[in-house]
Amino acid sequence: MVESENLYTYVNNTKTFTLLPPSDFQFSPDSYCHFTADFKGRTFESDCLLIINHEKIYLNLLNPLGSSLGEIVFDGKSVKSQSSVLPKSLKAEYIIADIQYIFYDFEKIAAALGKKGLRFLKTSEWIYENDGSSREILTGRMIQDGKSTISEIRYSESEVTLENKLRGYSYKIEGQFNIK
């Protein structure tokens, strides 16, 4: 198991993001999901157990028989990872940061990135019901440095996709989401 007390990541080549405590999540996925990652033409797919609560972020990648291929745990003090399939050079805190961009409280992420001169934006659409009521549905988020988009997140009922345009990778998490 690799343990890191490094609780920040580089959003771009000069600006950092400090991981927020587990208690700052806004919504969490259904715990059982399907995870797909693409990096420069290479694809990795796995079922996974993703738990986000006030105490931790827990990601366990599973093979088709349900055995663990690797796990990442963030408890607010350190990031622990162990995997037979993820590259040794992959820093688990970057996966935790991406999970936070997707599932954490918008205002808290925006404030943390804003302190570094970055913008965190959200997109939404209004749904109009037959009874005359309306509600706003979150459709996406993005991280920008000036006018340049670093990462873009898109939400639907059954999946969320994060595309890091700067670093050339993307994640897709399929499951049931209670997106607010």
C-alpha positions as CSV (number, residue, x, y, z in Angstrom):
1,M,0.0,0.0,0.0
2,V,1.3,3.4,-1.0
3,E,0.5,6.3,1.4
4,S,0.8,9.9,0.5
5,E,0.3,12.9,2.8
6,N,0.7,15.2,-0.2
7,L,-2.8,16.7,-0.2
8,Y,-2.5,18.9,-3.3
9,T,-2.4,18.4,-7.1
10,Y,-1.4,20.6,-10.0
11,V,-4.5,21.7,-11.9
12,N,-2.2,23.1,-14.7
13,N,1.6,23.4,-14.7
14,T,1.7,26.2,-12.1
15,K,-1.5,26.3,-10.1
16,T,-2.4,23.8,-7.4
17,F,-5.6,22.5,-5.7
18,T,-5.6,21.3,-2.1
19,L,-7.9,18.4,-1.5
20,L,-10.9,19.2,0.5
21,P,-12.1,17.2,3.6
22,P,-14.4,14.2,2.9
23,S,-17.3,16.1,4.6
24,D,-17.5,18.6,1.7
25,F,-19.2,16.3,-0.7
26,Q,-22.4,17.6,-2.3
27,F,-23.8,14.3,-3.7
28,S,-22.5,10.8,-4.0
29,P,-23.0,8.1,-6.6
30,D,-24.7,4.8,-6.1
31,S,-21.9,2.8,-4.6
32,Y,-21.6,0.3,-7.4
33,C,-20.6,1.9,-10.7
34,H,-18.8,1.2,-13.9
35,F,-15.6,3.1,-14.5
36,T,-13.9,3.8,-17.8
37,A,-10.6,5.8,-18.2
38,D,-9.0,6.9,-21.5
39,F,-5.5,8.2,-21.6
40,K,-3.9,9.0,-25.0
41,G,-5.7,6.2,-26.8
42,R,-5.4,3.6,-24.1
43,T,-8.6,2.5,-22.3
44,F,-9.1,0.9,-19.0
45,E,-12.6,-0.4,-17.9
46,S,-13.7,-1.9,-14.6
47,D,-16.6,-2.2,-12.3
48,C,-16.0,-0.3,-9.1
49,L,-17.3,0.4,-5.6
50,L,-17.3,4.2,-5.1
51,I,-18.2,5.4,-1.6
52,I,-18.2,9.1,-0.7
53,N,-19.3,10.1,2.7
54,H,-18.4,12.4,5.6
55,E,-15.4,10.2,6.6
56,K,-13.8,9.2,3.4
57,I,-13.6,8.7,-0.4
58,Y,-13.2,5.0,-1.2
59,L,-12.7,3.7,-4.7
60,N,-12.2,-0.1,-5.3
61,L,-11.7,-1.3,-8.8
62,L,-13.2,-4.8,-9.4
63,N,-12.6,-7.5,-11.9
64,P,-15.6,-9.3,-13.5
65,L,-15.6,-11.8,-10.6
66,G,-15.7,-9.1,-8.0
67,S,-12.1,-9.4,-6.8
68,S,-10.2,-6.2,-6.1
69,L,-7.9,-4.9,-8.8
70,G,-6.9,-1.9,-6.6
71,E,-8.2,0.6,-4.2
72,I,-7.8,4.3,-3.3
73,V,-8.8,5.7,0.1
74,F,-8.8,9.3,1.2
75,D,-9.6,10.1,4.8
76,G,-8.8,13.8,4.8
77,K,-5.3,13.2,6.2
78,S,-3.7,11.0,3.6
79,V,-4.3,9.2,0.3
80,K,-3.7,5.4,0.4
81,S,-3.5,3.3,-2.8
82,Q,-2.8,-0.2,-3.8
83,S,-3.3,-1.6,-7.3
84,S,-2.1,-4.3,-9.6
85,V,-3.4,-2.5,-12.7
86,L,-2.8,1.2,-12.2
87,P,0.6,2.5,-13.3
88,K,3.0,3.1,-10.4
89,S,3.6,6.6,-11.7
90,L,-0.1,7.5,-11.3
91,K,-0.5,9.6,-8.2
92,A,-3.8,8.6,-6.5
93,E,-4.3,12.2,-5.2
94,Y,-5.1,13.2,-8.8
95,I,-7.9,10.7,-9.0
96,I,-9.2,12.0,-5.6
97,A,-9.1,15.6,-6.9
98,D,-11.1,14.6,-10.0
99,I,-13.7,12.8,-7.9
100,Q,-14.0,16.0,-5.8
101,Y,-14.4,18.2,-8.8
102,I,-17.3,15.9,-9.9
103,F,-19.1,15.2,-6.6
104,Y,-18.1,17.9,-4.1
105,D,-19.9,21.1,-3.1
106,F,-19.7,23.5,-6.0
107,E,-19.1,26.6,-3.9
108,K,-16.3,25.0,-1.9
109,I,-14.5,23.8,-5.0
110,A,-15.0,27.2,-6.7
111,A,-13.6,29.1,-3.6
112,A,-10.5,26.8,-3.5
113,L,-9.8,27.1,-7.2
114,G,-10.6,30.9,-7.1
115,K,-7.8,31.4,-4.5
116,K,-5.4,30.1,-7.2
117,G,-6.8,32.4,-9.9
118,L,-8.8,29.6,-11.6
119,R,-12.6,29.6,-12.4
120,F,-15.0,26.8,-11.6
121,L,-18.2,27.2,-13.5
122,K,-21.4,25.2,-13.7
123,T,-23.9,24.7,-16.5
124,S,-27.6,23.8,-16.0
125,E,-30.9,23.7,-17.7
126,W,-34.4,24.3,-16.5
127,I,-37.1,21.6,-16.7
128,Y,-40.6,22.8,-16.9
129,E,-43.3,20.5,-15.5
130,N,-46.9,20.1,-16.7
131,D,-48.2,21.6,-13.5
132,G,-46.4,24.9,-14.2
133,S,-43.5,24.3,-11.8
134,S,-39.9,24.3,-12.8
135,R,-36.6,23.0,-11.5
136,E,-33.0,23.5,-12.4
137,I,-30.9,20.4,-13.4
138,L,-27.1,20.5,-13.2
139,T,-25.6,19.5,-16.5
140,G,-22.0,20.2,-16.1
141,R,-19.0,21.9,-14.5
142,M,-15.7,23.2,-15.9
143,I,-12.4,24.5,-14.7
144,Q,-10.9,27.4,-16.6
145,D,-7.7,29.4,-16.4
146,G,-8.5,32.6,-18.2
147,K,-10.4,31.6,-21.3
148,S,-8.7,28.2,-21.5
149,T,-10.8,25.2,-20.4
150,I,-8.7,22.7,-18.4
151,S,-11.4,20.2,-17.4
152,E,-15.0,19.7,-18.4
153,I,-17.5,17.6,-16.5
154,R,-20.9,16.5,-18.0
155,Y,-23.7,14.9,-16.0
156,S,-26.7,12.8,-17.1
157,E,-29.0,10.5,-15.1
158,S,-26.8,7.5,-15.5
159,E,-23.3,8.7,-16.1
160,V,-20.8,11.5,-15.4
161,T,-17.9,12.2,-17.6
162,L,-14.8,14.2,-16.8
163,E,-12.5,15.3,-19.6
164,N,-9.1,16.8,-18.8
165,K,-8.3,18.7,-21.9
166,L,-4.9,19.9,-20.7
167,R,-3.5,16.5,-19.7
168,G,-5.4,14.4,-22.4
169,Y,-7.4,12.0,-20.3
170,S,-11.0,11.3,-19.5
171,Y,-13.1,9.3,-17.0
172,K,-16.7,8.0,-17.3
173,I,-18.5,6.8,-14.3
174,E,-21.8,5.0,-15.0
175,G,-24.3,4.4,-12.2
176,Q,-27.3,6.1,-10.6
177,F,-26.6,9.7,-9.4
178,N,-28.6,12.0,-7.2
179,I,-27.4,15.1,-8.9
180,K,-28.5,18.4,-7.4
